[in-house]
Amino acid sequence: MARKRRKADNHPGELNLTAMIDVAFQLLSFFLLAIKPVDVFANLDAFRPSPEKTNVSIPSSPMIKIMVLPQNPGESGTYVVNDVALTTAQTEAKLKRYAETDTTQTILIMCAKRSTHKQLVDLLDKCAKYKLTNLSVVSSAGI
């Protein structure tokens, strides 16, 4: 009597994903519990005075705020320097006076939403002309 050959079952093997998902969740929970968050405030650079200095120099003036307002047709530009509205020529004269006292003063430049880039670039050029380098530029949507 001849033996019958068994035909191989061509059913693909099933992969049980439950065990792999359990391992993935265990690894996830392990990493979440084991991670030590980096304290952002501990990594900030702060310029502190050295303890050896006895004479403390107080800056001549606090931060200078310059607002760049939208340009009206036919005007050269309007700026507000420390809450005083000035023209372009008056602003340049004011910057020259600030530079004569201290070139390291902090200048905060706030641009209105509809002000032109040319106004900002002109103001930055004037600051560079008088070697004022400590500048911060902010966009203000409320003006």
Chimera marker file (.cmm) of the C-alpha trace (Angstrom):
<marker_set name="trace">
<marker id="1" x="0.000" y="0.000" z="0.000" r="1" g="1" b="0" radius="0.5"/>
<marker id="2" x="1.403" y="3.255" z="-1.053" r="1" g="1" b="0" radius="0.5"/>
<marker id="3" x="1.593" y="6.124" z="1.248" r="1" g="1" b="0" radius="0.5"/>
<marker id="4" x="-0.250" y="9.198" z="0.328" r="1" g="1" b="0" radius="0.5"/>
<marker id="5" x="1.734" y="12.346" z="0.291" r="1" g="1" b="0" radius="0.5"/>
<marker id="6" x="0.455" y="15.088" z="2.423" r="1" g="1" b="0" radius="0.5"/>
<marker id="7" x="0.120" y="18.366" z="0.697" r="1" g="1" b="0" radius="0.5"/>
<marker id="8" x="1.636" y="21.196" z="2.680" r="1" g="1" b="0" radius="0.5"/>
<marker id="9" x="-0.843" y="23.675" z="3.992" r="1" g="1" b="0" radius="0.5"/>
<marker id="10" x="-0.054" y="26.988" z="2.374" r="1" g="1" b="0" radius="0.5"/>
<marker id="11" x="-1.648" y="29.005" z="5.133" r="1" g="1" b="0" radius="0.5"/>
<marker id="12" x="0.570" y="31.858" z="6.225" r="1" g="1" b="0" radius="0.5"/>
<marker id="13" x="1.375" y="31.897" z="9.908" r="1" g="1" b="0" radius="0.5"/>
<marker id="14" x="-0.507" y="34.351" z="12.029" r="1" g="1" b="0" radius="0.5"/>
<marker id="15" x="1.428" y="36.936" z="13.961" r="1" g="1" b="0" radius="0.5"/>
<marker id="16" x="0.131" y="37.732" z="17.401" r="1" g="1" b="0" radius="0.5"/>
<marker id="17" x="0.485" y="41.519" z="17.806" r="1" g="1" b="0" radius="0.5"/>
<marker id="18" x="-0.841" y="41.659" z="21.345" r="1" g="1" b="0" radius="0.5"/>
<marker id="19" x="2.493" y="40.742" z="22.898" r="1" g="1" b="0" radius="0.5"/>
<marker id="20" x="4.382" y="43.298" z="20.793" r="1" g="1" b="0" radius="0.5"/>
<marker id="21" x="1.928" y="46.073" z="21.666" r="1" g="1" b="0" radius="0.5"/>
<marker id="22" x="2.274" y="45.219" z="25.363" r="1" g="1" b="0" radius="0.5"/>
<marker id="23" x="6.067" y="45.448" z="25.107" r="1" g="1" b="0" radius="0.5"/>
<marker id="24" x="5.821" y="48.764" z="23.248" r="1" g="1" b="0" radius="0.5"/>
<marker id="25" x="3.580" y="50.241" z="25.954" r="1" g="1" b="0" radius="0.5"/>
<marker id="26" x="5.886" y="48.973" z="28.689" r="1" g="1" b="0" radius="0.5"/>
<marker id="27" x="8.883" y="50.550" z="26.975" r="1" g="1" b="0" radius="0.5"/>
<marker id="28" x="6.967" y="53.787" z="26.515" r="1" g="1" b="0" radius="0.5"/>
<marker id="29" x="5.943" y="53.926" z="30.169" r="1" g="1" b="0" radius="0.5"/>
<marker id="30" x="9.518" y="53.085" z="31.241" r="1" g="1" b="0" radius="0.5"/>
<marker id="31" x="11.002" y="55.931" z="29.196" r="1" g="1" b="0" radius="0.5"/>
<marker id="32" x="8.368" y="58.398" z="30.367" r="1" g="1" b="0" radius="0.5"/>
<marker id="33" x="9.031" y="57.570" z="33.992" r="1" g="1" b="0" radius="0.5"/>
<marker id="34" x="12.817" y="57.342" z="33.662" r="1" g="1" b="0" radius="0.5"/>
<marker id="35" x="13.383" y="60.546" z="31.690" r="1" g="1" b="0" radius="0.5"/>
<marker id="36" x="14.752" y="63.509" z="33.579" r="1" g="1" b="0" radius="0.5"/>
<marker id="37" x="13.394" y="66.758" z="32.115" r="1" g="1" b="0" radius="0.5"/>
<marker id="38" x="15.953" y="69.424" z="31.275" r="1" g="1" b="0" radius="0.5"/>
<marker id="39" x="15.490" y="72.576" z="33.293" r="1" g="1" b="0" radius="0.5"/>
<marker id="40" x="15.448" y="75.345" z="30.682" r="1" g="1" b="0" radius="0.5"/>
<marker id="41" x="16.049" y="78.105" z="33.202" r="1" g="1" b="0" radius="0.5"/>
<marker id="42" x="19.223" y="76.437" z="34.419" r="1" g="1" b="0" radius="0.5"/>
<marker id="43" x="20.743" y="76.638" z="30.923" r="1" g="1" b="0" radius="0.5"/>
<marker id="44" x="20.089" y="80.326" z="30.276" r="1" g="1" b="0" radius="0.5"/>
<marker id="45" x="23.114" y="82.557" z="29.914" r="1" g="1" b="0" radius="0.5"/>
<marker id="46" x="23.039" y="85.345" z="32.440" r="1" g="1" b="0" radius="0.5"/>
<marker id="47" x="25.660" y="88.034" z="32.675" r="1" g="1" b="0" radius="0.5"/>
<marker id="48" x="26.199" y="88.555" z="36.354" r="1" g="1" b="0" radius="0.5"/>
<marker id="49" x="28.691" y="91.017" z="37.797" r="1" g="1" b="0" radius="0.5"/>
<marker id="50" x="31.741" y="89.566" z="39.409" r="1" g="1" b="0" radius="0.5"/>
<marker id="51" x="31.855" y="89.834" z="43.224" r="1" g="1" b="0" radius="0.5"/>
<marker id="52" x="35.238" y="91.628" z="43.161" r="1" g="1" b="0" radius="0.5"/>
<marker id="53" x="33.871" y="94.839" z="41.680" r="1" g="1" b="0" radius="0.5"/>
<marker id="54" x="33.139" y="97.484" z="44.230" r="1" g="1" b="0" radius="0.5"/>
<marker id="55" x="31.967" y="100.333" z="42.025" r="1" g="1" b="0" radius="0.5"/>
<marker id="56" x="28.751" y="99.587" z="40.233" r="1" g="1" b="0" radius="0.5"/>
<marker id="57" x="28.043" y="101.549" z="37.093" r="1" g="1" b="0" radius="0.5"/>
<marker id="58" x="24.418" y="102.430" z="36.576" r="1" g="1" b="0" radius="0.5"/>
<marker id="59" x="23.385" y="102.824" z="32.960" r="1" g="1" b="0" radius="0.5"/>
<marker id="60" x="22.800" y="106.423" z="31.937" r="1" g="1" b="0" radius="0.5"/>
<marker id="61" x="19.248" y="105.711" z="30.828" r="1" g="1" b="0" radius="0.5"/>
<marker id="62" x="16.899" y="102.751" z="30.799" r="1" g="1" b="0" radius="0.5"/>
<marker id="63" x="15.856" y="101.038" z="27.615" r="1" g="1" b="0" radius="0.5"/>
<marker id="64" x="15.065" y="103.331" z="24.686" r="1" g="1" b="0" radius="0.5"/>
<marker id="65" x="11.783" y="102.451" z="22.967" r="1" g="1" b="0" radius="0.5"/>
<marker id="66" x="11.323" y="103.405" z="19.329" r="1" g="1" b="0" radius="0.5"/>
<marker id="67" x="8.036" y="102.680" z="17.562" r="1" g="1" b="0" radius="0.5"/>
<marker id="68" x="7.939" y="102.632" z="13.765" r="1" g="1" b="0" radius="0.5"/>
<marker id="69" x="4.480" y="103.868" z="12.753" r="1" g="1" b="0" radius="0.5"/>
<marker id="70" x="2.820" y="103.329" z="9.368" r="1" g="1" b="0" radius="0.5"/>
<marker id="71" x="4.019" y="105.780" z="6.758" r="1" g="1" b="0" radius="0.5"/>
<marker id="72" x="1.464" y="108.221" z="5.393" r="1" g="1" b="0" radius="0.5"/>
<marker id="73" x="1.661" y="109.062" z="1.676" r="1" g="1" b="0" radius="0.5"/>
<marker id="74" x="4.011" y="111.975" z="1.079" r="1" g="1" b="0" radius="0.5"/>
<marker id="75" x="5.724" y="111.707" z="4.483" r="1" g="1" b="0" radius="0.5"/>
<marker id="76" x="9.233" y="110.503" z="5.154" r="1" g="1" b="0" radius="0.5"/>
<marker id="77" x="8.216" y="108.419" z="8.136" r="1" g="1" b="0" radius="0.5"/>
<marker id="78" x="7.021" y="108.805" z="11.677" r="1" g="1" b="0" radius="0.5"/>
<marker id="79" x="8.732" y="107.403" z="14.745" r="1" g="1" b="0" radius="0.5"/>
<marker id="80" x="7.836" y="107.546" z="18.417" r="1" g="1" b="0" radius="0.5"/>
<marker id="81" x="10.913" y="107.698" z="20.639" r="1" g="1" b="0" radius="0.5"/>
<marker id="82" x="10.130" y="107.206" z="24.327" r="1" g="1" b="0" radius="0.5"/>
<marker id="83" x="6.492" y="108.264" z="23.831" r="1" g="1" b="0" radius="0.5"/>
<marker id="84" x="7.388" y="111.397" z="21.802" r="1" g="1" b="0" radius="0.5"/>
<marker id="85" x="6.394" y="111.517" z="18.102" r="1" g="1" b="0" radius="0.5"/>
<marker id="86" x="9.328" y="112.566" z="15.902" r="1" g="1" b="0" radius="0.5"/>
<marker id="87" x="10.115" y="112.908" z="12.215" r="1" g="1" b="0" radius="0.5"/>
<marker id="88" x="12.968" y="111.060" z="10.544" r="1" g="1" b="0" radius="0.5"/>
<marker id="89" x="15.420" y="113.956" z="10.966" r="1" g="1" b="0" radius="0.5"/>
<marker id="90" x="14.486" y="114.452" z="14.612" r="1" g="1" b="0" radius="0.5"/>
<marker id="91" x="14.858" y="110.714" z="15.258" r="1" g="1" b="0" radius="0.5"/>
<marker id="92" x="18.338" y="110.743" z="13.737" r="1" g="1" b="0" radius="0.5"/>
<marker id="93" x="19.352" y="113.692" z="15.933" r="1" g="1" b="0" radius="0.5"/>
<marker id="94" x="17.998" y="111.874" z="18.992" r="1" g="1" b="0" radius="0.5"/>
<marker id="95" x="19.942" y="108.718" z="18.095" r="1" g="1" b="0" radius="0.5"/>
<marker id="96" x="23.102" y="110.792" z="17.693" r="1" g="1" b="0" radius="0.5"/>
<marker id="97" x="22.638" y="112.212" z="21.205" r="1" g="1" b="0" radius="0.5"/>
<marker id="98" x="22.044" y="108.734" z="22.630" r="1" g="1" b="0" radius="0.5"/>
<marker id="99" x="25.203" y="107.468" z="20.919" r="1" g="1" b="0" radius="0.5"/>
<marker id="100" x="27.261" y="110.329" z="22.352" r="1" g="1" b="0" radius="0.5"/>
<marker id="101" x="26.310" y="109.327" z="25.901" r="1" g="1" b="0" radius="0.5"/>
<marker id="102" x="26.520" y="105.538" z="25.590" r="1" g="1" b="0" radius="0.5"/>
<marker id="103" x="26.687" y="103.275" z="22.511" r="1" g="1" b="0" radius="0.5"/>
<marker id="104" x="25.778" y="100.146" z="24.497" r="1" g="1" b="0" radius="0.5"/>
<marker id="105" x="22.290" y="101.290" z="25.465" r="1" g="1" b="0" radius="0.5"/>
<marker id="106" x="19.479" y="98.859" z="24.780" r="1" g="1" b="0" radius="0.5"/>
<marker id="107" x="17.167" y="100.043" z="22.024" r="1" g="1" b="0" radius="0.5"/>
<marker id="108" x="13.826" y="98.304" z="21.542" r="1" g="1" b="0" radius="0.5"/>
<marker id="109" x="12.394" y="98.868" z="18.061" r="1" g="1" b="0" radius="0.5"/>
<marker id="110" x="8.678" y="98.063" z="17.771" r="1" g="1" b="0" radius="0.5"/>
<marker id="111" x="7.274" y="97.940" z="14.237" r="1" g="1" b="0" radius="0.5"/>
<marker id="112" x="3.608" y="98.567" z="13.545" r="1" g="1" b="0" radius="0.5"/>
<marker id="113" x="1.736" y="96.026" z="11.476" r="1" g="1" b="0" radius="0.5"/>
<marker id="114" x="1.425" y="98.301" z="8.454" r="1" g="1" b="0" radius="0.5"/>
<marker id="115" x="4.839" y="99.976" z="8.649" r="1" g="1" b="0" radius="0.5"/>
<marker id="116" x="7.131" y="99.444" z="5.690" r="1" g="1" b="0" radius="0.5"/>
<marker id="117" x="10.368" y="97.500" z="5.708" r="1" g="1" b="0" radius="0.5"/>
<marker id="118" x="12.113" y="100.572" z="4.318" r="1" g="1" b="0" radius="0.5"/>
<marker id="119" x="11.322" y="102.507" z="7.499" r="1" g="1" b="0" radius="0.5"/>
<marker id="120" x="12.833" y="99.762" z="9.643" r="1" g="1" b="0" radius="0.5"/>
<marker id="121" x="15.922" y="99.438" z="7.442" r="1" g="1" b="0" radius="0.5"/>
<marker id="122" x="16.426" y="103.220" z="7.483" r="1" g="1" b="0" radius="0.5"/>
<marker id="123" x="16.221" y="103.231" z="11.277" r="1" g="1" b="0" radius="0.5"/>
<marker id="124" x="18.654" y="100.305" z="11.544" r="1" g="1" b="0" radius="0.5"/>
<marker id="125" x="21.037" y="102.110" z="9.174" r="1" g="1" b="0" radius="0.5"/>
<marker id="126" x="20.924" y="105.190" z="11.401" r="1" g="1" b="0" radius="0.5"/>
<marker id="127" x="21.668" y="103.056" z="14.459" r="1" g="1" b="0" radius="0.5"/>
<marker id="128" x="24.613" y="101.460" z="12.643" r="1" g="1" b="0" radius="0.5"/>
<marker id="129" x="25.838" y="104.908" z="11.569" r="1" g="1" b="0" radius="0.5"/>
<marker id="130" x="26.135" y="105.971" z="15.209" r="1" g="1" b="0" radius="0.5"/>
<marker id="131" x="27.441" y="102.544" z="16.310" r="1" g="1" b="0" radius="0.5"/>
<marker id="132" x="24.409" y="101.649" z="18.438" r="1" g="1" b="0" radius="0.5"/>
<marker id="133" x="24.600" y="97.859" z="18.483" r="1" g="1" b="0" radius="0.5"/>
<marker id="134" x="22.397" y="96.643" z="21.326" r="1" g="1" b="0" radius="0.5"/>
<marker id="135" x="19.143" y="96.482" z="19.312" r="1" g="1" b="0" radius="0.5"/>
<marker id="136" x="15.989" y="94.402" z="19.633" r="1" g="1" b="0" radius="0.5"/>
<marker id="137" x="13.337" y="94.392" z="16.905" r="1" g="1" b="0" radius="0.5"/>
<marker id="138" x="9.754" y="93.409" z="17.737" r="1" g="1" b="0" radius="0.5"/>
<marker id="139" x="6.662" y="93.282" z="15.577" r="1" g="1" b="0" radius="0.5"/>
<marker id="140" x="3.604" y="94.785" z="17.239" r="1" g="1" b="0" radius="0.5"/>
<marker id="141" x="0.192" y="93.904" z="15.832" r="1" g="1" b="0" radius="0.5"/>
<marker id="142" x="-1.690" y="96.269" z="18.136" r="1" g="1" b="0" radius="0.5"/>
<marker id="143" x="-0.287" y="99.507" z="16.741" r="1" g="1" b="0" radius="0.5"/>
<link id1="1" id2="2" r="1" g="1" b="0" radius="0.2"/>
<link id1="2" id2="3" r="1" g="1" b="0" radius="0.2"/>
<link id1="3" id2="4" r="1" g="1" b="0" radius="0.2"/>
<link id1="4" id2="5" r="1" g="1" b="0" radius="0.2"/>
<link id1="5" id2="6" r="1" g="1" b="0" radius="0.2"/>
<link id1="6" id2="7" r="1" g="1" b="0" radius="0.2"/>
<link id1="7" id2="8" r="1" g="1" b="0" radius="0.2"/>
<link id1="8" id2="9" r="1" g="1" b="0" radius="0.2"/>
<link id1="9" id2="10" r="1" g="1" b="0" radius="0.2"/>
<link id1="10" id2="11" r="1" g="1" b="0" radius="0.2"/>
<link id1="11" id2="12" r="1" g="1" b="0" radius="0.2"/>
<link id1="12" id2="13" r="1" g="1" b="0" radius="0.2"/>
<link id1="13" id2="14" r="1" g="1" b="0" radius="0.2"/>
<link id1="14" id2="15" r="1" g="1" b="0" radius="0.2"/>
<link id1="15" id2="16" r="1" g="1" b="0" radius="0.2"/>
<link id1="16" id2="17" r="1" g="1" b="0" radius="0.2"/>
<link id1="17" id2="18" r="1" g="1" b="0" radius="0.2"/>
<link id1="18" id2="19" r="1" g="1" b="0" radius="0.2"/>
<link id1="19" id2="20" r="1" g="1" b="0" radius="0.2"/>
<link id1="20" id2="21" r="1" g="1" b="0" radius="0.2"/>
<link id1="21" id2="22" r="1" g="1" b="0" radius="0.2"/>
<link id1="22" id2="23" r="1" g="1" b="0" radius="0.2"/>
<link id1="23" id2="24" r="1" g="1" b="0" radius="0.2"/>
<link id1="24" id2="25" r="1" g="1" b="0" radius="0.2"/>
<link id1="25" id2="26" r="1" g="1" b="0" radius="0.2"/>
<link id1="26" id2="27" r="1" g="1" b="0" radius="0.2"/>
<link id1="27" id2="28" r="1" g="1" b="0" radius="0.2"/>
<link id1="28" id2="29" r="1" g="1" b="0" radius="0.2"/>
<link id1="29" id2="30" r="1" g="1" b="0" radius="0.2"/>
<link id1="30" id2="31" r="1" g="1" b="0" radius="0.2"/>
<link id1="31" id2="32" r="1" g="1" b="0" radius="0.2"/>
<link id1="32" id2="33" r="1" g="1" b="0" radius="0.2"/>
<link id1="33" id2="34" r="1" g="1" b="0" radius="0.2"/>
<link id1="34" id2="35" r="1" g="1" b="0" radius="0.2"/>
<link id1="35" id2="36" r="1" g="1" b="0" radius="0.2"/>
<link id1="36" id2="37" r="1" g="1" b="0" radius="0.2"/>
<link id1="37" id2="38" r="1" g="1" b="0" radius="0.2"/>
<link id1="38" id2="39" r="1" g="1" b="0" radius="0.2"/>
<link id1="39" id2="40" r="1" g="1" b="0" radius="0.2"/>
<link id1="40" id2="41" r="1" g="1" b="0" radius="0.2"/>
<link id1="41" id2="42" r="1" g="1" b="0" radius="0.2"/>
<link id1="42" id2="43" r="1" g="1" b="0" radius="0.2"/>
<link id1="43" id2="44" r="1" g="1" b="0" radius="0.2"/>
<link id1="44" id2="45" r="1" g="1" b="0" radius="0.2"/>
<link id1="45" id2="46" r="1" g="1" b="0" radius="0.2"/>
<link id1="46" id2="47" r="1" g="1" b="0" radius="0.2"/>
<link id1="47" id2="48" r="1" g="1" b="0" radius="0.2"/>
<link id1="48" id2="49" r="1" g="1" b="0" radius="0.2"/>
<link id1="49" id2="50" r="1" g="1" b="0" radius="0.2"/>
<link id1="50" id2="51" r="1" g="1" b="0" radius="0.2"/>
<link id1="51" id2="52" r="1" g="1" b="0" radius="0.2"/>
<link id1="52" id2="53" r="1" g="1" b="0" radius="0.2"/>
<link id1="53" id2="54" r="1" g="1" b="0" radius="0.2"/>
<link id1="54" id2="55" r="1" g="1" b="0" radius="0.2"/>
<link id1="55" id2="56" r="1" g="1" b="0" radius="0.2"/>
<link id1="56" id2="57" r="1" g="1" b="0" radius="0.2"/>
<link id1="57" id2="58" r="1" g="1" b="0" radius="0.2"/>
<link id1="58" id2="59" r="1" g="1" b="0" radius="0.2"/>
<link id1="59" id2="60" r="1" g="1" b="0" radius="0.2"/>
<link id1="60" id2="61" r="1" g="1" b="0" radius="0.2"/>
<link id1="61" id2="62" r="1" g="1" b="0" radius="0.2"/>
<link id1="62" id2="63" r="1" g="1" b="0" radius="0.2"/>
<link id1="63" id2="64" r="1" g="1" b="0" radius="0.2"/>
<link id1="64" id2="65" r="1" g="1" b="0" radius="0.2"/>
<link id1="65" id2="66" r="1" g="1" b="0" radius="0.2"/>
<link id1="66" id2="67" r="1" g="1" b="0" radius="0.2"/>
<link id1="67" id2="68" r="1" g="1" b="0" radius="0.2"/>
<link id1="68" id2="69" r="1" g="1" b="0" radius="0.2"/>
<link id1="69" id2="70" r="1" g="1" b="0" radius="0.2"/>
<link id1="70" id2="71" r="1" g="1" b="0" radius="0.2"/>
<link id1="71" id2="72" r="1" g="1" b="0" radius="0.2"/>
<link id1="72" id2="73" r="1" g="1" b="0" radius="0.2"/>
<link id1="73" id2="74" r="1" g="1" b="0" radius="0.2"/>
<link id1="74" id2="75" r="1" g="1" b="0" radius="0.2"/>
<link id1="75" id2="76" r="1" g="1" b="0" radius="0.2"/>
<link id1="76" id2="77" r="1" g="1" b="0" radius="0.2"/>
<link id1="77" id2="78" r="1" g="1" b="0" radius="0.2"/>
<link id1="78" id2="79" r="1" g="1" b="0" radius="0.2"/>
<link id1="79" id2="80" r="1" g="1" b="0" radius="0.2"/>
<link id1="80" id2="81" r="1" g="1" b="0" radius="0.2"/>
<link id1="81" id2="82" r="1" g="1" b="0" radius="0.2"/>
<link id1="82" id2="83" r="1" g="1" b="0" radius="0.2"/>
<link id1="83" id2="84" r="1" g="1" b="0" radius="0.2"/>
<link id1="84" id2="85" r="1" g="1" b="0" radius="0.2"/>
<link id1="85" id2="86" r="1" g="1" b="0" radius="0.2"/>
<link id1="86" id2="87" r="1" g="1" b="0" radius="0.2"/>
<link id1="87" id2="88" r="1" g="1" b="0" radius="0.2"/>
<link id1="88" id2="89" r="1" g="1" b="0" radius="0.2"/>
<link id1="89" id2="90" r="1" g="1" b="0" radius="0.2"/>
<link id1="90" id2="91" r="1" g="1" b="0" radius="0.2"/>
<link id1="91" id2="92" r="1" g="1" b="0" radius="0.2"/>
<link id1="92" id2="93" r="1" g="1" b="0" radius="0.2"/>
<link id1="93" id2="94" r="1" g="1" b="0" radius="0.2"/>
<link id1="94" id2="95" r="1" g="1" b="0" radius="0.2"/>
<link id1="95" id2="96" r="1" g="1" b="0" radius="0.2"/>
<link id1="96" id2="97" r="1" g="1" b="0" radius="0.2"/>
<link id1="97" id2="98" r="1" g="1" b="0" radius="0.2"/>
<link id1="98" id2="99" r="1" g="1" b="0" radius="0.2"/>
<link id1="99" id2="100" r="1" g="1" b="0" radius="0.2"/>
<link id1="100" id2="101" r="1" g="1" b="0" radius="0.2"/>
<link id1="101" id2="102" r="1" g="1" b="0" radius="0.2"/>
<link id1="102" id2="103" r="1" g="1" b="0" radius="0.2"/>
<link id1="103" id2="104" r="1" g="1" b="0" radius="0.2"/>
<link id1="104" id2="105" r="1" g="1" b="0" radius="0.2"/>
<link id1="105" id2="106" r="1" g="1" b="0" radius="0.2"/>
<link id1="106" id2="107" r="1" g="1" b="0" radius="0.2"/>
<link id1="107" id2="108" r="1" g="1" b="0" radius="0.2"/>
<link id1="108" id2="109" r="1" g="1" b="0" radius="0.2"/>
<link id1="109" id2="110" r="1" g="1" b="0" radius="0.2"/>
<link id1="110" id2="111" r="1" g="1" b="0" radius="0.2"/>
<link id1="111" id2="112" r="1" g="1" b="0" radius="0.2"/>
<link id1="112" id2="113" r="1" g="1" b="0" radius="0.2"/>
<link id1="113" id2="114" r="1" g="1" b="0" radius="0.2"/>
<link id1="114" id2="115" r="1" g="1" b="0" radius="0.2"/>
<link id1="115" id2="116" r="1" g="1" b="0" radius="0.2"/>
<link id1="116" id2="117" r="1" g="1" b="0" radius="0.2"/>
<link id1="117" id2="118" r="1" g="1" b="0" radius="0.2"/>
<link id1="118" id2="119" r="1" g="1" b="0" radius="0.2"/>
<link id1="119" id2="120" r="1" g="1" b="0" radius="0.2"/>
<link id1="120" id2="121" r="1" g="1" b="0" radius="0.2"/>
<link id1="121" id2="122" r="1" g="1" b="0" radius="0.2"/>
<link id1="122" id2="123" r="1" g="1" b="0" radius="0.2"/>
<link id1="123" id2="124" r="1" g="1" b="0" radius="0.2"/>
<link id1="124" id2="125" r="1" g="1" b="0" radius="0.2"/>
<link id1="125" id2="126" r="1" g="1" b="0" radius="0.2"/>
<link id1="126" id2="127" r="1" g="1" b="0" radius="0.2"/>
<link id1="127" id2="128" r="1" g="1" b="0" radius="0.2"/>
<link id1="128" id2="129" r="1" g="1" b="0" radius="0.2"/>
<link id1="129" id2="130" r="1" g="1" b="0" radius="0.2"/>
<link id1="130" id2="131" r="1" g="1" b="0" radius="0.2"/>
<link id1="131" id2="132" r="1" g="1" b="0" radius="0.2"/>
<link id1="132" id2="133" r="1" g="1" b="0" radius="0.2"/>
<link id1="133" id2="134" r="1" g="1" b="0" radius="0.2"/>
<link id1="134" id2="135" r="1" g="1" b="0" radius="0.2"/>
<link id1="135" id2="136" r="1" g="1" b="0" radius="0.2"/>
<link id1="136" id2="137" r="1" g="1" b="0" radius="0.2"/>
<link id1="137" id2="138" r="1" g="1" b="0" radius="0.2"/>
<link id1="138" id2="139" r="1" g="1" b="0" radius="0.2"/>
<link id1="139" id2="140" r="1" g="1" b="0" radius="0.2"/>
<link id1="140" id2="141" r="1" g="1" b="0" radius="0.2"/>
<link id1="141" id2="142" r="1" g="1" b="0" radius="0.2"/>
<link id1="142" id2="143" r="1" g="1" b="0" radius="0.2"/>
</marker_set>
